[in-house]
């Protein structure tokens, strides 16, 4: 296993692994972005920027832990179609 990016991510077993602190930090940022995307009134471009940011952050959490219920729940609030939910 090799350390990468300030000790927060590791390559192991053919996939990226994240320590709990890094994963929790990404989850909190993803949730905050998802909540910001739901704030009304806001310009459409600002809402879309928050939605993209939330999708990106939450996808990174799920890449490290596909069983993160909170990440799946919040991701479902910022995807575009029912199929993606």
Secondary structure by P-SEA (a helix, b strand, c coil): ccccccccccccccbbbbcaaaaaaaaaaaaaaaaaaacccccaaaaaaaaaaaaaaaaaaaaaccccaaaaaaaaacccccccc
